[in-house]
């Protein structure tokens, strides 16, 4: 059970575990502000390494890297088990997301994941003209398609950067459309306010507190709380996810150097 939970946490899945007997009313959509692709909070080659912990135990470590490919951005995640998970169910994974500008939207998401007795290799591409997603499961030789209603959706990787892409102030809300597996899902993010906190080795500083709740496209419940710096970089320093399996923390432990200009 630990393995899929940890993967969900690092990939940024809005908590989808835990059945809810009554589905809450869906709120009215809140459009995200336009993204200025010439002035993003991250630079080419930014690398952020996070540690996932479950109660007092280390569980996984992952590094997100942002790469400017000229006509699009590529976001990569390298993930590996740590601590108690590595002892009982060691795994590694490489995940990628392609983002095209104007408007902000994902066009491709894929993964290579290696677990005991299982290898997962797959890619999903979005055709916005046809409003269709195509999931190629290379490890099984299968292809599946599913409908995409919106003209711009995120995958699990680009969603994390989308939360950083625009300015926030207390009370701001954004509706996020995310495709995952064989369907499109929806969530609402709200800035609950500004706090001055210290997390881990990071000194006390002004942070934005963002709450993300699932809405349309899932009958599940749970929540994600994210604290990111209230400055130009909007660095996510700490996240807490709580659902029926317990509480998990995700903490930024290292910032890598950006790629030099011209590379």
N, C-alpha and C positions, 0 to 999 in steps of 0.2 A: 504493500500500500504506500510506503514511503516514497518509492521511486516516482510514480505519476504525480504525487502531490508536489514534490520538489521541482519537477519539470514544469508543472503548471505555475509555480511561484516565480521561477526565474524567467519564464517566457512572458510573464505579465498577464496571464489569463485572469480576467476579472472573475473572482471566485465563482466557479460553476458547479461546485460540489455541495451536496446537502439539499435534499428535496424540500420544497416548501408546499404545504397543503393548499395555500391560498395565494393566488397570484396578485401582486399589488397592481393598482392602476398605473398605466403607462403615462409618464409626464409628457407635456408638449415638448417638441424638439427645441433645442437651443443651439443654433448654428455656431460653429467655431469662427473666430475672426480670421480674416485672410492672413496667410503666412508670408512674411517678407523673406524670400529665399536668398536675398543678397545680404541679409543681416541675421543669421541664425545664431542661437546661443552656443552652438558647438562649432569647432573648426575641423578641417580635414585631418583625419587620423586620431581624433579624440578616442581614448580608450579608458573605460570605466570598469573597474573590477569590484564585484560584489560578493559578499559572504552571506549565505542563507543559513539561518540557525533555527532549530526546533527546540523549544524550551532552552536547556543549557547546552545542547549538542550542536556542533557544526554538522551541516548536512550537504552543502554543495557550494561551489564557487564558479562564478561566470564572469566573463569579460565581454562587454559590449564595445564594438568599434564602429565609428562612422567614417565612411570613405566617400569623397566627392569624385564621381566618375564623369563629371562634365555635364552630361545631359540628364543625370539622375544621381541620387544618393544610394549607397549600399550600406545597410546596417548588418553587422555580423555579431553573432554570439557564440563564444566557445565556452562550453559547459562541462564540468567534471564533478563527480561525487567527492565528498569529503567526510571525514569523521566516521560516525556510526553508519551512515549510508554506504560509504566506501567499503566498510568491513562486511556488510551483509548483501549489498546489491550495487557493485561498482558499475558506473556508466560514464560515457563521454558523449558529447554531441557537438555538432557544428550546425548553426542555423543562419540563414540569410534572408534579408528583406530588401526589395527594390522599391524606391520611392521616386515618383516623377513629380516635377513641380507644376504649379499653376493649372489646376488646383492641387492641393496636397492629396495624394492618393497612392495607394500601393498597387503595383502591377504584378509582383511575383513574391512568393514566399516558399522557402524550401528547407530541408533538413537532412543531415546524415547523423543518425543516432545509433550508438553501439551499446548494447546491454547484454547481460548473460543470456545466452540462448536466443537472442533476437537482434536483428539489424533492420533499421528503418531508413529507407532512402526514398524521398518523395519531393515533388515540386507542385505548387499551385500557381496558376496564372489567371489573371482577370482580364476579360474582354469587355470593356465598358460599352462598346458599340452594341454588342449582342446581349449585354447585361448577364453575363455568364462567367462562372468560375470553373476552371478545369484542373482537377487534382490528379496528377500522375503519380501513382504509387509504384515506383520503379522496383522496389524490393519484392513486390508481389505480382508485377506485370499487369496491373489493373489501372483503369482510368475512370474517374467519376466526374460528373458535372453537377453544378448546383446554381440556382438563380441568384443574381445580385441586383437588388432593387435600386440602390443608390448610385449616383454618378461619381461618388468618391468614397472609398472605404479604406480602412486600415487593416493590416494584418497584426499579429500579436507583437511583432517587433516595431513597426512604424508607429503603433499606438503610443508606446512609451516616449518616443521622440515628439509625437504630436502634443503630448501634455506639456512639453518644454517649449514648444515652438512659438507660442504667443504669450503676451503679458497676462498676468492674473491680478485681480484685486478681490477683496472679500465680497462674497455674494455672486461672483461670476459663475455661470454654468455653461457646460458644453455637452452636446450629445455626440457620442462616439459610435461609429458604425464599424464593426470589426468582423472579418471573416476568419473562421477557424474550423478545421476539419471540413465538413460538407455543408456548412450553412453560414448565413450572415447573422450576426448578433448585434445587440445594441446596449449601450450603457450611458449613464449620466455622470459627469464629473462636475464637482462643485468646489470652489475655493471657500473653505470655512473661515479663513482668517489668516492673520500674520502673527507668528510667535517667535520669541527669541529663545532658542534651545541649543544645547550641545549634545551631539550624538557621537559615541565612540571616541575617536581621536580628534574629531572636528570641534573647534572651539565654539562657544556660544555665539550665535549670529542670527539675524532675522531670517525666518523661514516661512514659506507658504505651506499651509496645510490643505491638501487636496483629498477629498473623499470621492471614491468611484463606486457606484452601485450598478448591478445588472438590471436591465429593464426588459425590452422586447427581445424575443428570440431565445429565451431560456426560462425554464420554470424553477430556477435555482435561487439560492439566496447566499448572502455573504457580503463582505465589504473589503475594500482596499483603502488604506490610509497612506498617503505619500507626503513626505516633507521634502521640499526642495528649496534651494537658496533663493532669496528674493533679491537677485542681482541679474546682471546681463547673461550669466552662464546658466542660471536656473538648474543647478546640479541637484539631482535627487540623492539626498544623503541617507535617508532611512525610509523604510516602508514596513507596514504591519498588515498582515492578512489574517483574518479570523474566519473560520467556518467550522463545520462539525468535527473535523479532525484535530482542531486545536488552533493555537496561535503561532505564527511564524514571523520572523524578522528578517529583513534584507538590508544590509548595511554596506555603504560604499567604503572600501578599504584601500583603494589605490587609484590614482589618476595617472594614465600614461601620457607620454609626450606626443603632441600633434605631429603630423607629417610635415617636413620642411617645405617651403614654397617651391614650386616647380617639380615636385615629385608626384 
